[in-house]
Amino acid sequence: MPYTVWNGPAPTTAAQQSVTTGTSIKTMLQLATPSTRMIQILEWGFSLDDPPGADGVVELLQTDVAATVTAHVASGVINLDPNGTASLLSLGTSATGYTATAEGSTTAARVFDAVSLSSVSGESGLSYVRTFMPDDRPIVAVSRFLRVRATTPTTASDMRCFVTFQEVG
C-alpha cells in the first residue's frame, strides 16, 4: 500500500505550504520507521521557489539519528488507497516530521540520491522527481530515519518536498 508524505501539514483550505531551507544543512522532511516495519522508497522529489545564492545540494538518505522536527500527524501521511489503513510510521518531534530545528549527530548514513543545485538561474532545474525502478528501490531499515536534506549555503529558498513509499516487513 503506497503512502505519500510532504514537508508540511496536509493541505485543507490552503495550498501545500513551502518551507525555508535556511542557509546551512537542514532536514526538510524526516520519516521514522518503527521497530516492526521497513519502508521501501517508490519516489521522491522537491521544488524550489528560487535558486540558492550559492551552489547547494538536496539529498535523500537514511540516518541512524533523528533530527528534531515539527511532528507530523497521522493525516499528514497520506494513504494513496482510499480504503487503506493508516501508516505505521512513528510520529513525533524525534520521528516523522518536517522543518528540522536541530540536525542531531549522525554517525552512519546511506545516501540514496543527491541532486546538485546551481546558484545560476536556469543552470539547474528548480524541481526534481525520481521514481525508483522496482529492482532499485531503496529500503530503509527498522528503527531508522529517512531524510530529505537541503544545503543552500548563502541564500534560503522555499522548498516543497515529498516521499512516496510502501511499508514492508
Short mmCIF file of the C-alpha atoms (twelve columns), coordinates in Angstrom:
data_MODEL
# 
_entry.id   MODEL 
# 
loop_
_atom_site.group_PDB 
_atom_site.id 
_atom_site.type_symbol 
_atom_site.label_atom_id 
_atom_site.label_alt_id 
_atom_site.label_comp_id 
_atom_site.label_asym_id 
_atom_site.label_seq_id 
_atom_site.Cartn_x 
_atom_site.Cartn_y 
_atom_site.Cartn_z 
_atom_site.pdbx_PDB_model_num 
ATOM 1   C CA . MET A 1   0.000  0.000  0.000   1 
ATOM 2   C CA . PRO A 2   1.649  3.296  -1.025  1 
ATOM 3   C CA . TYR A 3   1.769  6.448  1.095   1 
ATOM 4   C CA . THR A 4   2.958  9.986  0.366   1 
ATOM 5   C CA . VAL A 5   4.230  12.473 2.924   1 
ATOM 6   C CA . TRP A 6   5.161  16.144 2.363   1 
ATOM 7   C CA . ASN A 7   7.307  18.601 4.302   1 
ATOM 8   C CA . GLY A 8   4.334  20.355 5.823   1 
ATOM 9   C CA . PRO A 9   0.870  19.673 7.134   1 
ATOM 10  C CA . ALA A 10  -1.666 18.130 4.776   1 
ATOM 11  C CA . PRO A 11  -3.433 20.957 2.948   1 
ATOM 12  C CA . THR A 12  -7.056 21.716 3.770   1 
ATOM 13  C CA . THR A 13  -8.299 25.211 2.935   1 
ATOM 14  C CA . ALA A 14  -4.792 26.392 1.940   1 
ATOM 15  C CA . ALA A 15  -2.334 25.008 -0.614  1 
ATOM 16  C CA . GLN A 16  0.596  22.779 0.289   1 
ATOM 17  C CA . GLN A 17  2.996  25.091 2.083   1 
ATOM 18  C CA . SER A 18  6.654  25.574 1.308   1 
ATOM 19  C CA . VAL A 19  9.331  25.673 3.987   1 
ATOM 20  C CA . THR A 20  12.525 27.734 4.013   1 
ATOM 21  C CA . THR A 21  15.765 25.827 3.602   1 
ATOM 22  C CA . GLY A 22  17.785 28.227 5.757   1 
ATOM 23  C CA . THR A 23  21.449 28.808 4.933   1 
ATOM 24  C CA . SER A 24  23.078 25.635 6.259   1 
ATOM 25  C CA . ILE A 25  22.255 21.946 6.131   1 
ATOM 26  C CA . LYS A 26  18.629 21.351 7.093   1 
ATOM 27  C CA . THR A 27  16.377 18.309 7.196   1 
ATOM 28  C CA . MET A 28  13.256 19.312 5.299   1 
ATOM 29  C CA . LEU A 29  11.397 16.015 5.782   1 
ATOM 30  C CA . GLN A 30  12.052 13.023 8.040   1 
ATOM 31  C CA . LEU A 31  10.338 9.635  8.136   1 
ATOM 32  C CA . ALA A 32  10.905 7.333  11.126  1 
ATOM 33  C CA . THR A 33  10.438 3.608  10.675  1 
ATOM 34  C CA . PRO A 34  9.041  1.692  13.652  1 
ATOM 35  C CA . SER A 35  10.797 -1.341 15.132  1 
ATOM 36  C CA . THR A 36  8.359  -3.616 13.267  1 
ATOM 37  C CA . ARG A 37  8.467  -2.270 9.700   1 
ATOM 38  C CA . MET A 38  10.847 -1.154 6.996   1 
ATOM 39  C CA . ILE A 39  9.857  1.164  4.183   1 
ATOM 40  C CA . GLN A 40  10.692 0.940  0.507   1 
ATOM 41  C CA . ILE A 41  11.046 4.218  -1.380  1 
ATOM 42  C CA . LEU A 42  8.981  4.388  -4.562  1 
ATOM 43  C CA . GLU A 43  9.509  8.036  -5.485  1 
ATOM 44  C CA . TRP A 44  10.722 11.333 -4.071  1 
ATOM 45  C CA . GLY A 45  11.053 14.879 -5.266  1 
ATOM 46  C CA . PHE A 46  11.242 18.569 -4.495  1 
ATOM 47  C CA . SER A 47  10.646 22.008 -5.924  1 
ATOM 48  C CA . LEU A 48  12.307 25.298 -5.021  1 
ATOM 49  C CA . ASP A 49  10.762 28.729 -5.419  1 
ATOM 50  C CA . ASP A 50  14.140 30.356 -6.229  1 
ATOM 51  C CA . PRO A 51  17.699 29.189 -6.947  1 
ATOM 52  C CA . PRO A 52  20.028 29.172 -3.930  1 
ATOM 53  C CA . GLY A 53  22.541 32.021 -3.588  1 
ATOM 54  C CA . ALA A 54  25.432 29.566 -3.848  1 
ATOM 55  C CA . ASP A 55  25.698 26.042 -5.216  1 
ATOM 56  C CA . GLY A 56  23.954 23.562 -2.950  1 
ATOM 57  C CA . VAL A 57  22.624 20.017 -2.743  1 
ATOM 58  C CA . VAL A 58  19.440 18.164 -1.863  1 
ATOM 59  C CA . GLU A 59  19.898 14.602 -0.613  1 
ATOM 60  C CA . LEU A 60  17.773 11.574 0.180   1 
ATOM 61  C CA . LEU A 61  19.436 9.457  2.841   1 
ATOM 62  C CA . GLN A 62  18.941 7.034  5.716   1 
ATOM 63  C CA . THR A 63  20.451 8.005  9.067   1 
ATOM 64  C CA . ASP A 64  20.783 6.390  12.461  1 
ATOM 65  C CA . VAL A 65  19.914 9.529  14.446  1 
ATOM 66  C CA . ALA A 66  16.789 11.679 14.349  1 
ATOM 67  C CA . ALA A 67  16.701 15.377 13.652  1 
ATOM 68  C CA . THR A 68  14.388 17.450 15.850  1 
ATOM 69  C CA . VAL A 69  11.413 18.253 13.632  1 
ATOM 70  C CA . THR A 70  7.884  19.621 13.666  1 
ATOM 71  C CA . ALA A 71  5.894  16.433 14.232  1 
ATOM 72  C CA . HIS A 72  3.598  15.178 11.512  1 
ATOM 73  C CA . VAL A 73  0.142  13.999 12.482  1 
ATOM 74  C CA . ALA A 74  -1.362 10.807 11.066  1 
ATOM 75  C CA . SER A 75  -3.357 12.731 8.440   1 
ATOM 76  C CA . GLY A 76  -0.075 14.128 7.097   1 
ATOM 77  C CA . VAL A 77  0.978  10.631 5.992   1 
ATOM 78  C CA . ILE A 78  -1.431 10.196 3.095   1 
ATOM 79  C CA . ASN A 79  -2.566 6.718  2.113   1 
ATOM 80  C CA . LEU A 80  -2.931 6.672  -1.667  1 
ATOM 81  C CA . ASP A 81  -5.551 3.906  -1.373  1 
ATOM 82  C CA . PRO A 82  -8.808 5.478  -0.128  1 
ATOM 83  C CA . ASN A 83  -9.735 2.163  1.536   1 
ATOM 84  C CA . GLY A 84  -6.288 1.537  3.015   1 
ATOM 85  C CA . THR A 85  -5.088 1.601  6.589   1 
ATOM 86  C CA . ALA A 86  -3.024 4.258  8.341   1 
ATOM 87  C CA . SER A 87  0.755  4.104  8.075   1 
ATOM 88  C CA . LEU A 88  2.773  2.622  10.926  1 
ATOM 89  C CA . LEU A 89  5.487  5.324  10.741  1 
ATOM 90  C CA . SER A 90  6.494  6.628  14.159  1 
ATOM 91  C CA . LEU A 91  5.216  10.181 14.701  1 
ATOM 92  C CA . GLY A 92  6.732  12.874 16.929  1 
ATOM 93  C CA . THR A 93  9.384  15.580 17.180  1 
ATOM 94  C CA . SER A 94  12.145 12.935 17.136  1 
ATOM 95  C CA . ALA A 95  10.386 10.852 14.494  1 
ATOM 96  C CA . THR A 96  8.309  11.641 11.383  1 
ATOM 97  C CA . GLY A 97  8.073  15.351 10.699  1 
ATOM 98  C CA . TYR A 98  9.416  18.325 8.797   1 
ATOM 99  C CA . THR A 99  11.439 21.546 9.139   1 
ATOM 100 C CA . ALA A 100 14.259 20.474 11.444  1 
ATOM 101 C CA . THR A 101 15.442 22.811 14.173  1 
ATOM 102 C CA . ALA A 102 18.365 20.538 15.166  1 
ATOM 103 C CA . GLU A 103 20.138 18.008 12.946  1 
ATOM 104 C CA . GLY A 104 21.445 15.586 15.575  1 
ATOM 105 C CA . SER A 105 24.817 13.844 15.321  1 
ATOM 106 C CA . THR A 106 24.548 11.271 12.567  1 
ATOM 107 C CA . THR A 107 27.201 8.564  12.802  1 
ATOM 108 C CA . ALA A 108 26.022 6.295  9.961   1 
ATOM 109 C CA . ALA A 109 24.236 7.233  6.753   1 
ATOM 110 C CA . ARG A 110 23.254 5.598  3.473   1 
ATOM 111 C CA . VAL A 111 22.774 8.070  0.610   1 
ATOM 112 C CA . PHE A 112 20.073 7.031  -1.883  1 
ATOM 113 C CA . ASP A 113 20.142 10.099 -4.129  1 
ATOM 114 C CA . ALA A 114 21.758 13.550 -4.239  1 
ATOM 115 C CA . VAL A 115 20.926 16.447 -6.547  1 
ATOM 116 C CA . SER A 116 23.230 19.414 -7.184  1 
ATOM 117 C CA . LEU A 117 21.708 22.878 -7.123  1 
ATOM 118 C CA . SER A 118 23.267 25.706 -9.106  1 
ATOM 119 C CA . SER A 119 23.192 29.290 -7.917  1 
ATOM 120 C CA . VAL A 120 22.831 30.402 -11.542 1 
ATOM 121 C CA . SER A 121 19.185 30.784 -12.524 1 
ATOM 122 C CA . GLY A 122 18.284 28.258 -15.201 1 
ATOM 123 C CA . GLU A 123 21.533 26.282 -14.932 1 
ATOM 124 C CA . SER A 124 19.890 23.518 -12.898 1 
ATOM 125 C CA . GLY A 125 16.227 22.764 -12.528 1 
ATOM 126 C CA . LEU A 126 14.240 24.055 -9.581  1 
ATOM 127 C CA . SER A 127 12.190 20.868 -9.469  1 
ATOM 128 C CA . TYR A 128 13.188 17.221 -9.392  1 
ATOM 129 C CA . VAL A 129 11.332 13.898 -9.198  1 
ATOM 130 C CA . ARG A 130 12.884 10.451 -9.153  1 
ATOM 131 C CA . THR A 131 10.832 7.296  -9.479  1 
ATOM 132 C CA . PHE A 132 12.874 4.271  -8.454  1 
ATOM 133 C CA . MET A 133 12.628 1.183  -10.651 1 
ATOM 134 C CA . PRO A 134 11.419 -1.961 -8.823  1 
ATOM 135 C CA . ASP A 135 14.886 -3.538 -8.534  1 
ATOM 136 C CA . ASP A 136 16.470 -0.200 -7.488  1 
ATOM 137 C CA . ARG A 137 14.087 0.845  -4.720  1 
ATOM 138 C CA . PRO A 138 15.966 1.711  -1.532  1 
ATOM 139 C CA . ILE A 139 14.777 0.062  1.678   1 
ATOM 140 C CA . VAL A 140 15.038 1.929  4.972   1 
ATOM 141 C CA . ALA A 141 15.740 -0.427 7.860   1 
ATOM 142 C CA . VAL A 142 13.641 -0.698 11.017  1 
ATOM 143 C CA . SER A 143 14.224 1.966  13.670  1 
ATOM 144 C CA . ARG A 144 15.978 4.291  11.211  1 
ATOM 145 C CA . PHE A 145 15.259 7.698  9.698   1 
ATOM 146 C CA . LEU A 146 14.816 8.671  6.078   1 
ATOM 147 C CA . ARG A 147 15.602 12.331 5.465   1 
ATOM 148 C CA . VAL A 148 15.298 14.804 2.630   1 
ATOM 149 C CA . ARG A 149 18.047 17.251 3.500   1 
ATOM 150 C CA . ALA A 150 18.903 20.530 1.770   1 
ATOM 151 C CA . THR A 151 22.081 22.589 1.865   1 
ATOM 152 C CA . THR A 152 21.759 26.098 0.421   1 
ATOM 153 C CA . PRO A 153 24.809 27.894 1.827   1 
ATOM 154 C CA . THR A 154 24.153 31.609 1.362   1 
ATOM 155 C CA . THR A 155 20.534 32.279 0.453   1 
ATOM 156 C CA . ALA A 156 17.489 30.462 1.783   1 
ATOM 157 C CA . SER A 157 14.911 29.230 -0.699  1 
ATOM 158 C CA . ASP A 158 11.394 27.956 -0.133  1 
ATOM 159 C CA . MET A 159 11.047 24.229 -0.780  1 
ATOM 160 C CA . ARG A 160 8.299  21.675 -1.088  1 
ATOM 161 C CA . CYS A 161 9.393  18.039 -0.986  1 
ATOM 162 C CA . PHE A 162 7.736  14.638 -0.749  1 
ATOM 163 C CA . VAL A 163 8.449  10.944 -0.415  1 
ATOM 164 C CA . THR A 164 6.192  8.155  -1.681  1 
ATOM 165 C CA . PHE A 165 6.834  4.799  -0.010  1 
ATOM 166 C CA . GLN A 166 5.363  1.465  0.904   1 
ATOM 167 C CA . GLU A 167 5.749  -0.418 4.165   1 
ATOM 168 C CA . VAL A 168 7.477  -3.808 4.038   1 
ATOM 169 C CA . GLY A 169 8.271  -6.491 6.536   1 
# 
